[in-house]
Amino acid sequence: MTSTFNRRELLAAGGAVIAFAGGGASAFALGSAGVPAGAIVVNALGGLSNPNVEPSERKEASGWTSTDAVIDRRVIDDARASGLTAVNITLGHVFGPNEPFEQTVREIAHWDAVARRYPNDLVKIESAGDILRAKRENRIGLIYGFQNTTMLGSDPSRADVFANLGVRIVQLTYNPANAVGDGSMAPENRGLTPFGREVVERLNANRVMVDLSHSGEQTCLEAARISKQPISINHTGCRALTDLPRNKTDAELRLVAERGGFVGIYFMPFLNPTSKATADDVVAHIEHAVNVCGEDHVGIGTDGGITTIDDLNAYKAKIAKEIADRRAAGMGAKGENPDTLPFVIDLRGPSQFHDLADRLRRRGHSEARIEKILGVNFVAYAKRVWGA
């Protein structure tokens, strides 16, 4: 399905957004073109935190939550230097011992407070127009999203509560099965449960994006078919290139695109069979997705942050423990190994989107297509689901 919100309309709706490059690409010395001047960059799933600073009030027994993310001046400056316009940040219960509903409400309140603390730098996103406003005002947009539906419990009306609190994206499953359907690591590969179909209907009624990242194939296909609005797969790779469960089949990618949806390619180890992905792998998966979905339905959802890890050796030991803990909790995925880093080593830091744009440019992709991949396609999809 062809997008009904093209680049010309996007720029017009943004009030000549090209005039508001601000602290983005134009302020970044690369010696190459990088992100096109004035382009909108939307990370459909990512982080916004300084990984080099420990949170002041971490409670080890409770497991990681989004309230552990450290937002400081370096994080904001790095995000601006990267060209980032908006990012889908993961809030709420994904897995662990916490009470899902209460934890999630607390995290939403926390991020509302973070946005108020940095009113000139951050803005909460609830519509496609808010993304354009973030660009005009040179602020970083925060899109509230979930990566599981455990916080709904057995009550689909909780989707109304979270929508009213500003949650704009709900991923139906994490890796295992849950009450909604099967995740990518559930061996049965069943579709949605009756409760899951209720949840999709409720999310549609609230104009919340239905995200099928991490889902099993049948769950994704069924959700795409029954949803009254287009669905998304905000962070994934292409299984035709790397046969791992976290990547999506061509059938999933094609159906999502045919129904007006969005596919974001991640910067994750699952893009390579060795679990050590490179920037070339990211480009290859983007190109495959474009070939399957068309250039109007593909973007980026890195599943990572922007601020560089200063001590990579110390981080490697930390991530090895995290992967072991995920495996012990039954939440890991095939392709996560003790020596696996959860990012692409040569496509990270504030230069990552600039570098990606240059790599696509060298592969012969047009400036218009590069802008679509970086953010125009996500904004068009957001307009179809959230409204302007």
C-alpha positions as CSV (number, residue, x, y, z in Angstrom):
1,M,0.0,0.0,0.0
2,T,1.4,3.4,-0.9
3,S,1.8,6.0,1.8
4,T,-0.8,8.8,1.6
5,F,1.5,11.2,3.4
6,N,4.4,11.9,1.2
7,R,7.6,13.9,1.8
8,R,6.2,17.2,0.3
9,E,3.1,17.0,2.6
10,L,5.3,16.2,5.6
11,L,7.6,19.2,5.0
12,A,4.6,21.4,4.4
13,A,2.8,20.1,7.6
14,G,6.1,20.8,9.5
15,G,6.1,24.4,8.5
16,A,9.2,24.3,6.3
17,V,10.9,22.0,8.8
18,I,14.1,22.2,6.8
19,A,14.8,25.6,8.4
20,F,15.1,24.0,11.9
21,A,18.2,21.8,11.6
22,G,19.3,23.3,14.9
23,G,21.7,21.0,16.8
24,G,21.2,18.1,14.5
25,A,23.1,17.1,11.3
26,S,24.2,20.6,10.5
27,A,26.0,20.9,13.8
28,F,27.9,17.6,13.4
29,A,31.3,17.6,11.7
30,L,31.6,14.4,9.8
31,G,33.4,15.3,6.6
32,S,30.5,13.6,4.8
33,A,26.9,14.4,4.0
34,G,25.4,12.5,7.0
35,V,21.7,13.0,7.8
36,P,20.2,15.3,5.2
37,A,19.8,18.8,6.4
38,G,16.4,19.3,8.1
39,A,15.5,15.6,7.9
40,I,13.3,14.0,10.6
41,V,14.9,11.1,12.3
42,V,12.6,8.7,14.3
43,N,14.0,5.8,16.2
44,A,10.9,3.4,16.3
45,L,12.5,1.6,19.3
46,G,15.5,2.9,21.2
47,G,16.9,4.2,24.4
48,L,17.7,7.6,25.8
49,S,20.2,7.2,28.7
50,N,23.8,7.7,29.7
51,P,25.1,4.1,30.1
52,N,28.3,5.3,31.8
53,V,26.4,6.7,34.9
54,E,24.8,4.5,37.5
55,P,21.3,5.6,38.6
56,S,21.4,7.1,42.1
57,E,18.5,5.1,43.5
58,R,18.8,1.7,41.8
59,K,17.0,-1.1,43.7
60,E,18.9,-4.2,42.8
61,A,16.1,-6.6,43.9
62,S,13.5,-5.0,41.7
63,G,15.2,-5.5,38.3
64,W,15.9,-2.9,35.7
65,T,13.1,-0.4,34.9
66,S,13.0,2.6,32.6
67,T,13.4,4.8,35.8
68,D,17.0,3.6,35.9
69,A,17.8,5.5,32.7
70,V,20.1,8.5,33.4
71,I,19.1,11.6,31.5
72,D,21.8,14.3,31.7
73,R,23.2,17.0,29.5
74,R,25.5,14.6,27.6
75,V,22.5,12.4,26.6
76,I,20.6,15.4,25.3
77,D,23.6,16.8,23.5
78,D,24.4,13.4,21.9
79,A,20.8,13.0,20.8
80,R,20.8,16.4,19.1
81,A,24.2,15.7,17.5
82,S,22.8,12.4,16.1
83,G,20.0,14.2,14.3
84,L,17.4,12.4,16.4
85,T,13.9,13.9,16.3
86,A,11.9,11.4,18.4
87,V,12.4,8.0,20.0
88,N,10.1,5.2,21.2
89,I,11.3,4.5,24.7
90,T,10.3,1.3,26.5
91,L,8.2,1.9,29.7
92,G,6.5,-0.5,32.0
93,H,6.9,-4.1,32.9
94,V,8.7,-6.3,30.4
95,F,9.8,-9.1,32.6
96,G,10.9,-9.6,36.2
97,P,9.4,-9.7,39.7
98,N,7.7,-6.3,39.9
99,E,3.9,-5.9,40.0
100,P,3.2,-5.1,36.3
101,F,0.4,-2.5,36.6
102,E,1.7,-0.5,39.5
103,Q,5.3,-0.5,38.1
104,T,4.1,0.7,34.7
105,V,2.0,3.6,36.1
106,R,5.0,4.7,38.2
107,E,7.2,4.7,35.1
108,I,4.8,6.8,33.1
109,A,4.7,9.3,35.9
110,H,8.5,9.3,36.1
111,W,8.9,10.1,32.4
112,D,6.3,12.8,32.6
113,A,8.5,14.4,35.3
114,V,11.6,14.0,33.2
115,A,10.0,15.8,30.3
116,R,8.9,18.6,32.7
117,R,12.5,18.8,34.1
118,Y,13.9,19.5,30.6
119,P,11.1,21.6,29.0
120,N,13.5,23.1,26.4
121,D,15.0,19.8,25.4
122,L,12.3,17.0,25.7
123,V,8.6,16.8,24.7
124,K,6.1,14.0,25.1
125,I,4.7,12.7,21.8
126,E,1.0,11.9,21.4
127,S,0.4,12.6,17.7
128,A,2.2,12.8,14.4
129,G,2.0,16.6,14.6
130,D,3.9,16.4,17.9
131,I,6.9,14.9,16.1
132,L,6.8,17.7,13.6
133,R,6.6,20.2,16.5
134,A,9.6,18.6,18.2
135,K,11.6,19.1,15.0
136,R,10.5,22.7,14.7
137,E,11.4,23.5,18.3
138,N,14.6,21.5,18.3
139,R,13.5,19.2,21.1
140,I,13.7,15.4,21.4
141,G,10.4,13.7,21.2
142,L,9.6,10.9,23.7
143,I,7.1,8.3,22.5
144,Y,5.8,6.1,25.3
145,G,5.8,2.5,24.3
146,F,5.5,-1.0,25.9
147,Q,7.3,-4.2,25.0
148,N,4.8,-6.5,26.6
149,T,1.2,-6.6,27.7
150,T,1.7,-8.1,31.2
151,M,0.6,-4.8,32.7
152,L,-2.9,-5.3,31.3
153,G,-3.4,-8.4,33.5
154,S,-6.6,-9.9,32.5
155,D,-8.4,-6.6,32.0
156,P,-8.4,-5.3,28.4
157,S,-9.9,-2.0,29.6
158,R,-6.5,-1.1,31.1
159,A,-5.5,-0.3,27.5
160,D,-7.9,2.7,27.8
161,V,-6.1,3.7,31.0
162,F,-2.7,3.6,29.4
163,A,-3.8,5.4,26.3
164,N,-5.2,8.2,28.4
165,L,-1.8,8.4,30.1
166,G,-0.1,9.0,26.8
167,V,1.1,5.5,25.8
168,R,1.1,5.4,22.0
169,I,2.7,2.0,21.2
170,V,1.9,-1.4,22.7
171,Q,4.0,-4.4,21.7
172,L,1.8,-7.5,22.2
173,T,4.4,-10.0,23.4
174,Y,7.9,-10.3,24.5
175,N,9.9,-13.5,23.6
176,P,7.8,-16.1,25.5
177,A,4.1,-16.6,25.2
178,N,1.8,-14.5,27.3
179,A,-2.0,-14.0,27.8
180,V,-2.2,-12.2,24.4
181,G,-0.3,-14.7,22.2
182,D,2.9,-16.4,21.4
183,G,6.2,-14.6,21.4
184,S,9.1,-15.4,19.0
185,M,10.6,-18.1,21.3
186,A,7.3,-19.9,22.0
187,P,7.8,-23.3,20.2
188,E,4.1,-23.8,19.5
189,N,3.8,-20.7,17.3
190,R,0.1,-20.2,18.0
191,G,-1.7,-17.1,17.0
192,L,-3.6,-14.6,19.2
193,T,-5.7,-15.8,22.1
194,P,-9.3,-14.7,22.5
195,F,-8.0,-12.2,25.1
196,G,-5.4,-11.0,22.6
197,R,-8.0,-10.3,20.0
198,E,-9.9,-8.2,22.6
199,V,-6.7,-6.3,23.3
200,V,-6.1,-5.5,19.6
201,E,-9.6,-4.3,19.3
202,R,-9.2,-2.0,22.4
203,L,-5.9,-0.6,21.1
204,N,-7.5,0.1,17.8
205,A,-10.3,2.0,19.5
206,N,-7.7,4.1,21.3
207,R,-5.7,4.7,18.2
208,V,-2.6,3.1,19.8
209,M,0.0,1.4,17.6
210,V,-0.1,-2.4,17.7
211,D,3.5,-3.5,17.6
212,L,4.4,-7.1,16.7
213,S,8.1,-7.0,17.4
214,H,9.2,-10.1,19.4
215,S,6.0,-11.9,18.4
216,G,5.7,-15.4,16.9
217,E,4.9,-15.6,13.2
218,Q,1.3,-16.6,13.6
219,T,0.6,-14.0,16.2
220,C,1.9,-11.3,13.9
221,L,0.0,-12.5,10.8
222,E,-3.2,-12.8,12.7
223,A,-2.9,-9.4,14.3
224,A,-2.2,-7.8,10.9
225,R,-5.3,-9.4,9.5
226,I,-7.8,-8.6,12.3
227,S,-6.5,-5.1,13.2
228,K,-8.7,-2.3,12.0
229,Q,-5.7,-0.1,11.8
230,P,-2.2,-0.8,10.3
231,I,0.2,-2.5,12.6
232,S,3.9,-2.2,13.0
233,I,7.0,-4.3,13.6
234,N,9.1,-1.5,15.2
235,H,12.4,-3.4,15.6
236,T,13.3,-6.5,13.7
237,G,15.4,-8.0,11.0
238,C,14.7,-10.1,8.0
239,R,14.6,-13.9,8.5
240,A,15.3,-14.5,4.8
241,L,18.8,-13.1,5.4
242,T,19.4,-14.5,8.9
243,D,17.2,-17.4,10.1
244,L,16.7,-16.5,13.8
245,P,13.3,-16.3,15.6
246,R,13.6,-12.6,16.4
247,N,13.7,-11.8,12.7
248,K,10.5,-11.6,10.6
249,T,9.6,-13.7,7.6
250,D,8.8,-12.2,4.2
251,A,5.2,-13.2,4.7
252,E,5.0,-11.1,7.9
253,L,6.9,-8.1,6.4
254,R,4.8,-8.2,3.2
255,L,1.4,-8.4,5.0
256,V,2.2,-5.6,7.4
257,A,3.2,-3.3,4.5
258,E,0.2,-4.3,2.3
259,R,-2.1,-3.2,5.1
260,G,-0.3,0.2,5.5
261,G,2.0,-0.6,8.4
262,F,5.6,0.1,9.3
263,V,8.7,-2.0,9.7
264,G,11.8,-0.8,11.6
265,I,15.1,-2.5,11.2
266,Y,17.2,-2.8,14.3
267,F,21.0,-2.4,14.9
268,M,21.2,-5.8,16.7
269,P,23.2,-9.0,16.7
270,F,20.3,-11.0,15.2
271,L,21.2,-9.5,11.8
272,N,24.1,-11.9,11.4
273,P,24.3,-15.7,12.0
274,T,27.4,-15.2,14.1
275,S,25.5,-12.8,16.4
276,K,28.1,-10.1,15.7
277,A,26.4,-7.8,13.3
278,T,28.0,-5.0,11.3
279,A,26.8,-1.8,9.6
280,D,26.9,-3.7,6.3
281,D,24.3,-6.2,7.8
282,V,22.0,-3.3,8.8
283,V,22.1,-1.9,5.3
284,A,21.5,-5.4,3.8
285,H,18.4,-6.0,6.0
286,I,17.1,-2.5,5.2
287,E,17.5,-3.1,1.5
288,H,15.7,-6.5,1.8
289,A,12.9,-5.0,3.7
290,V,12.5,-2.3,1.1
291,N,12.4,-4.9,-1.6
292,V,9.7,-6.8,0.2
293,C,7.6,-4.0,1.7
294,G,8.3,-1.0,-0.7
295,E,10.2,2.1,0.3
296,D,7.2,3.7,2.0
297,H,7.0,1.2,4.8
298,V,10.6,0.8,6.1
299,G,12.4,2.7,8.8
300,I,14.7,2.2,11.8
301,G,14.2,0.9,15.3
302,T,17.7,0.4,16.6
303,D,16.8,-1.2,19.9
304,G,19.7,0.8,21.3
305,G,20.8,4.1,22.7
306,I,23.0,6.9,21.3
307,T,25.5,7.9,24.0
308,T,28.6,5.8,23.6
309,I,29.8,3.3,26.2
310,D,33.1,4.7,27.4
311,D,34.5,1.5,29.0
312,L,33.6,-1.3,26.6
313,N,35.6,-4.0,28.4
314,A,33.7,-3.4,31.6
315,Y,30.4,-3.4,29.7
316,K,31.1,-6.7,28.0
317,A,31.3,-8.4,31.5
318,K,28.1,-6.7,32.5
319,I,26.2,-7.7,29.4
320,A,27.4,-11.3,29.7
321,K,25.7,-11.5,33.1
322,E,22.6,-9.8,31.8
323,I,22.3,-12.4,29.0
324,A,22.8,-15.2,31.5
325,D,20.1,-13.7,33.7
326,R,17.7,-13.4,30.7
327,R,18.3,-17.0,29.8
328,A,17.7,-18.2,33.3
329,A,14.4,-16.2,33.5
330,G,13.3,-17.7,30.2
331,M,13.2,-14.3,28.5
332,G,16.3,-14.6,26.2
333,A,16.3,-15.3,22.4
334,K,18.2,-17.5,20.1
335,G,21.2,-15.5,19.0
336,E,22.0,-14.0,22.4
337,N,25.4,-15.5,23.4
338,P,27.7,-14.7,26.3
339,D,30.0,-12.7,24.0
340,T,27.1,-11.0,22.1
341,L,26.9,-7.2,22.3
342,P,23.4,-5.7,22.0
343,F,24.4,-3.2,19.3
344,V,26.3,-3.0,16.0
345,I,29.9,-2.2,17.0
346,D,30.6,0.0,13.9
347,L,27.2,1.8,13.9
348,R,26.8,3.4,17.3
349,G,27.2,6.7,19.1
350,P,26.0,10.1,18.0
351,S,27.3,9.4,14.4
352,Q,25.1,6.3,13.9
353,F,22.3,7.9,11.8
354,H,24.8,10.1,9.9
355,D,26.8,7.0,9.1
356,L,23.8,5.0,8.1
357,A,22.6,7.8,5.7
358,D,26.1,7.9,4.1
359,R,26.2,4.1,3.7
360,L,22.8,4.1,2.0
361,R,23.9,7.0,-0.2
362,R,27.0,5.1,-1.3
363,R,24.7,2.2,-2.2
364,G,22.8,4.4,-4.6
365,H,19.7,5.2,-2.6
366,S,18.1,8.6,-3.3
367,E,18.0,11.4,-0.8
368,A,14.2,11.1,-0.8
369,R,14.4,7.4,0.1
370,I,17.0,8.0,2.8
371,E,14.7,10.6,4.4
372,K,11.8,8.1,4.3
373,I,13.9,5.4,6.0
374,L,15.2,7.8,8.6
375,G,11.8,9.2,9.7
376,V,9.3,10.2,7.1
377,N,7.8,6.7,6.9
378,F,7.3,6.5,10.6
379,V,5.6,9.9,10.7
380,A,3.3,8.9,7.8
381,Y,2.4,5.7,9.7
382,A,1.8,7.6,12.9
383,K,-0.6,9.9,11.0
384,R,-2.6,6.9,9.8
385,V,-2.9,5.5,13.4
386,W,-2.6,8.5,15.8
387,G,-3.9,11.2,13.6
388,A,-2.2,14.5,12.7
